[in-house]
Amino acid sequence: MPQKETKELVKVEPTRPLTRFEEMEREFEDFVRRPFSMLMPSWWSVPKMPEVAAPAVDIFEDNGNVVVKAEMPGMTKDELDVTVAEKVLTISGEKKKEEKVEKQNYYRMERSYGSFCRSFTLPSDVETDKIKAQFKDGVLEITIPKTAEAMKKHRKVMIE
């Protein structure tokens, strides 16, 4: 009879630090699922599936444009979708696993996979028909020109 292969369980940790409330919520959920988990060794925990991480986004003004930069490591431009509807910019996509892993032994799994969708309300003074998007080195950069009227509205305020 062939000997059964044993595998170490994979512990998945979030990609961002948890807030105190999220930490308490996680501990409570663990306790409810496994009330005697405090009596078990720490290596005997059930792994959790990684959460799909929404891309980190920066939004700023530069040379009369509103610029949106989103980090999309490991993705291609074909896996992304950028839409604008009524002053709302939506970035969505799906990060797929590179390979189907069944027989490999994992010691740690932190990369997330799956669909995501982020929406942002644009300032009312941008020209949505002139939006340009560029994807390079895992960073999506969207440039939205501000209207001429919006650029005139800025003025320096004196501090007393």
Secondary structure, DSSP 8 states (H G I E B T S, - for coil): ----------B---SS---HHHHHHHHHHHHHH-TTGGGS-GGG------------EEEEEETTEEEEEEE-TT--GGGEEEEEETTEEEEEEEE--SS--SSS--SB-----EEEEEEEE--TTB-GGG-EEEEETTEEEEEEEB-HHHHHT-------
